């Protein structure tokens, strides 16, 4: 890479993420309003914001664990540019924190969905998945998955008896808000619990770049029944308590995992 290109990439990264040194753990969310909607301040202590960064970079603590958050923008292409910059700046663990549309008519608004795999129709997702297939990392028709080690942390936070925390597949689409009854049925045939716009690209891009990633989503509406969280505020607020519980355990587990990695043990 030429010196001029390195300088350009540095300028681009600083414009997107800010100039401050970054911790290795990042939360990705698509819209700034979701920081309030998902009540980040209920389980994290905010230290500092970088309002001039395009990604609205913020720094947080969970006890002794320091992490940052990025507002990626809606959709796979917007999220991908943040992911590329984050990888270049040393981010090694990413948690996608999003709301999603629920597919199963029996699953209630406010349910936490831990994305154990993802399919998608976005161009960045297809690019990364095809590259992974050519590298022999992923079968061509296979969905992409999160880091197994980080997924295990989330699963350990779940009670098998709790119907309000589910583990399963997400479909990430660039056509959100345009799902017909037939599209929702297709998601169901693909064994998807919910639909969003970013998780599939997050997983495929992270796998390609060597980042450990996990998507932890909360159901904001049910696409099969038409029920929206604004009509079920109490259920959604109760669901957030479980959602935060999972995120706390994952973040603390990642911190322990990092220490193991840094000691030269594990992979």
Steps between C-alpha positions, in 0.01 A plus 500: 500500500639844407571759767241732344232229520591423862462868586165515319374194691612658828316824423189304398507290817539804724213677326273197546598380849687796654865541591498357852650154568228234498443203731481159337126446572236692303122511494345561157155652471337640187341821630593744775144492635547131583748595773196643679244247374712209626589685823878464475538728803309248715785249491804700386669812638573754227843662521533717191347571162674600177222693323718609206563137399267379224433183701401704809767313698434470873703341778340294776587286801347189647682486829868470409429417135541787254326492163374731228189530289457599136187613318544320170211632295208293373570207269785273406700747289502764774592244763778357285695826476503525879608137530792550259618808691456326836709203387777734386494676839544186708142406592502124556158432656172640366152461647216603271228649720184549297126464494344263248170389356378166637388227259330246729143614585530334842812696599428817695634851458791555739649153442880492488633318193861384502597457136664158465514539119394744233397517135464815296435669168738795531792549262773519772368179653513318166849634432643380831317168492630427150853592605474269802371222273790544259740489796344171609384647831127473430291276273353712219135450596555511875380781730767691688541477874642697791818424690431164671682617813287815533179316412575259785520797739152613398355149520635468853292805595178330386264286699355218286168555677480870408292537181596868478861427403543304179799384300465466125543635149454858377431615144661833413331684217543828316121499446386539862157668536397344167431145616185352359327199653685282249839644600434432868400143412829467311690608812312233692588234240865601541458432874560864596377635832525862391608749235728802518731683261855449629578170676587289195754753374637541852561125523639451150721809512628422848587144401692631200688762707575279801266676744291311756137609462158432649157648433267542799163635385170586661165457328342840437208377291345176381479491120251214505246661733570870444555564873751783566688581820324837522180303562675267745724736692483305826608175331780679317630667817493168687685342209774763524592378848572152362673652198735698724568190709623313192713795386661541841600135511634508144708815560648364822566166331676672209722685745602168658544349153731787403717441801531134404584600141762748617662239720560288191240237592208416271434623148 
